[in-house]
Amino acid sequence: MQVQKIGSRGILFNLPSQPFSVQIYCINSPNYLFIIDTGVVLENQMEDVKQYLVENEFFTKPVAIINTHQHHDHMGGNHLIDAETIIGHSMFPERLKQTIELLVNYEAYKLEIENFAPPTQTFDEKLVFDEEGVELFYSPGHTEDSISIYDKIDKILIVGDTLVHPLPSINWYDLDRFIETLETYKKIDFEKLILGHEKVLEGTEFIDETIEYIKKFKALEVDFTGFTDVHALMYRWGLVNLAKNLKRAGKEEEAKRYLLKAKTDIENPIIKPKDEREYNGLIEEIEKGLKD
Ligand SMILES: [Zn+2]
């Protein structure tokens, strides 16, 4: 685990995980300790964060956990922290049900699911902690229930998985709304962007790159030049996950478009997974999606 002080009151925890490291960000404001996302509980990462916060005496004020969205690698450790409130978007509980539907198929996640602690406080568009200089706002794109956090004092924008490096993680069908969210980010006066995985970035260049990629992705015109294994991973699962989400929303024809593209592209050596199990899993998902 790496710990980095950011600005006047931020603490960034970077925790090793695969394929991306996990980042947990704390804002030590006058009246609250905000803990943004709670990591992968399977790897006991939140325990390390908690220990650091205990040893450095950060638990002297009420704790507010903020979950950027309901994916388990962002909220799996909620129950380990004694928090006064757990905050998420109003769509979080409903979307969490879908995540659980997927996870119950894996024995390894059984205990984690039993311990899930969903938000105790939700909001639709905005939630402002005036005295603390902290603003939470709705920022759908990566998922429909995604939120972002802006620390006004340090000018830090915490984006969860709305930005993923090197390529966006596409799961939700409304790609135009995703782009809208990214355009909103560009209007915010931030010095640093804290991503949910791997990176701390500055400037708007990566936001523009992400917008361009999403536009190309939507048009099924992504250029694979310079693709690494991680690019290929994000791309092939983007196609399949988006198709699944479209089907769930009853958009069969659009789903088919992405599934057929996935079927072709996973035979391309640049996109094809090296792992046989992943390859077979993808084929299964694609065939199942095209059949029903
Ligand atoms: Zn996510």
Boltz pocket constraint, residues with backbone or C-beta under 6 A from the ligand:
constraints:
  - pocket:
      binder: B
      contacts: [[A, 69], [A, 71], [A, 142], [A, 161], [A, 169]]
      max_distance: 6.0
